[in-house]
């Protein structure tokens, strides 16, 4: 008699994984959802809003997953998954509310996926968001053994009057950057190509990086929930850009209205040796670096010049002035 398990799908193992997640979620987010985790859908209460607007985002981790899977380090990419979605929602002025994950793999490896979930739960804790549900798809014949892919979905909420649109950005405003923790989850196809071309192994130790290549590359994406919430309480935020794929030029321009351009002063950006290392190793032009990586800036916020000191104080030591807004054709200039 042929069974589903013979075809490569182990329902019992999948159920065990769901039980693990349910227990993890119950401890991490007590009373967070109205329905039992593992049902067909989850609900959360909305309280204290007069005219609420929901914002949503979806994203993955990209080829950073290949490094995690090659090294057998699986918890950090769970943090990355939450970060990429939560940080996008934060740019709208919304508070992240719920997060859902999608895990696809050829064969469920419980120990591996438990580590992934541990990272997702930790990311949700850092992002102040509830893990409300998810899906684990076992797809034999589609993914090779030992391979999995991740996708995330985040929903946030805010009052309509508090939505951040970028429409009020005007000449004379200032740009405040917040440090990134490294490459975050973008540019890894280029990183992997450079490493391959130069014969660099993930286990190689590099003095200027202060550790093994792979471990440095797997530094989790920083989550900015706490900083952005403090900032919104302190000043009027005109725009927020999450610096992801496309770097500063392709992301900052998305929050600018017509008739203004943003000028980034690269000398103001705190140095992180990982960027100079990959640039020199791969002989990558500076323009290409800025269009691929965050270059040390995870978020850029726009505030009025008169509120810059309050903004810097609210954001803490990892914030810095990195440019200004002037009249001109909608664009981003790096000088």
ROTI-305335 format. One record per residue (C-alpha): y, x, z. Coordinates in pm, whole numbers, plus 50000, padded with zeros to 5 digits. Layout:
# ROTI-305335
YXZ ...
This chain:
# ROTI-305335
500005000050000 503365014649894 506245012650143 509995018550138 509375049850344 507055062850069 510035059549834 512135081250064 514015055850276 513185056150648 514475023750803 513245033151150 515185065751142 518265047451014 518005022651302 517705051151550 520865066151405 522695032851443 521585031051807 522985065851863 526325055751710 526485023451910 526035042152236 528545068652134 531125042452038 530515021552350 531335051452571 534235064352364 535985031152296 535105006452575 536184971452481 537544984052151 536014958151919 535364920851949 531954922951785 528914944251856 528834976851662 526094974851402 526794939351287 527984930050940 531664934251025 533894943051320 537004927151464 539834938951686 542584920051866 546204921951750 548594916752039 552304921552090 553454920351726 556074896051590 555764902751217 552824926851174 552034945150851 548684962150792 548394995450610 545135010650490 543945043750351 540715058450220 539815094950164 537045120550196 536665157150287 536045171549940 534085203249874 534765216150224 531495197750289 529625224050088 530765251150328 529755230350630 526345223250484 525745259250383 526575271450734 524895242750918 528125234051104 528545196451083 530845184251361 534165197451233 534025178650901 533845146251099 537245154751246 538495162950896 537365129050770 539365110251031 542375133150992 542755128450619 542945090750660 544855087850987 547565112050872 548085091650555 548525059550753 551015076550987 553415082750697 554105045250672 555305040851030 552095023251126 549995030851431 546385038351328 544225010051457 540645012051330 538505036851138 535285031950944 533025058450792 530615059350500 527835085350499 525625089750195 522605112950193 519285117550020 517345117750345 518525110750697 518425141450917 519155127151260 520265159451423 522675167251141 524175132451119 524535129951497 526765160751480 528775144751199 529245113451409 530185134451713 532975149351501 534105115351376 534285101951733 536275132451840 538605127551544 539115091251641 539925102051995 542535126751869 543925101351625 544055073351884 542035050551658 538875029851721 535665037151533 534995000951444 532045004351207 530545022350912 527655025750672 524905051250631 523265050750288 519945068550242 519625074949868 516545095849780 516665110749434 520445108149422 521375135249673 519295167049714 517735174350053 520265187250302 523245172350117 525485144450240 528855130350141 531505114050358 534215088450302 536555072950554 538715042050579 541625036950818 543735006250895 547045008051078 549624982751191 553364981451248 556254957151264 557714949550921 561124961751036 559664995551135 558035004250801 559005038950678 559685037350302 561835067550218 564475044950060 567145056350307 566715093550241 570135106750136 571985139550065 572605158850386 569355148750553 567125176350686 563425183850643 561375190950954 557945206150910 555005204951149 552485233351139 549095228750984 545945243451138 545035261350815 543745249150480 542935214650624 540715197350363 542355206450034 541965234249780 538385242849866 537195242949505 539665271249443 538705288649768 535015287049683 535645300649333 537665330049471 534965338249726 532255336649458 534225357949212 534885384449478 531375384049623 532575373049966 530005355950188 530845328750438 529255349750711 531415380250633 533875389650905 537485395550793 539765414351029 542995397350924 541415363250979 540065372151320 536545359951254 533905350451001 535135335350675 533165303050704 534195295551059 537865300750974 537565278350668 535985250750878 538935248951118 539465211351147 542395193650987 545115187251241 545765151151338 549415142351400 549255108651577 550745119651908 553555139651746 554565112151503 554535085451773 556815106851992 559115113151696 559445076251609 560495068551966 563145096051966 564865092751626 565085071751313 562515086351074 563525081650712 560385095050545 557115112750622 554985132650378 551405142850452 550905176150273 547485173950113 546165180749760 549065190549537 550795208849819 554415204149918 555815197149566 553405169149474 553445151849815 557055154449929 558325140049601 556355108149668 558685098249954 561995105949782 564205079149626 565975084049293 569065105749290 568065131349552 566025163149558 564385181449844 564905218849886 562265238150078 563215272250218 559905290650220 561195317850455 561385291850732 557665283350717 555645300750993 553155324950848 549425318050865 547355347950741 544715326150573 547065317450287 548145353150213 544505364050237 543225339449976 546255345949753 545685383449749 541915380249723 542105357349421 545305370749266 546715335549278 550335330549172 552705318049441 553555286649243 549855278349220 549455284149594 552205259149672 550705233449434 547215237049585 547575243449959 549795230850241 550925267050298 551175261550673 552965227950672 550805197850753 553555171750768 557185170450656 559525144450805 563025135550690 565725127550946 569515127450949 571215160551018 572745147151340 569285139051482 567545171551391 567675185751746 566175154051893 563465155051629 562575191051700 562465184452073 560205154152026 557785172751799 557475203652018 556965240451949 555015235451626 557985219451450 560625237751248 563475231151007 562195238650658 564805225050418 567315198650327 568075170150091 570815171749829 572045151349538 570205156549210 567315145748996 564335134549203 562385166749257 561205192849505 562545228249479 561085257649671 563455286849717 
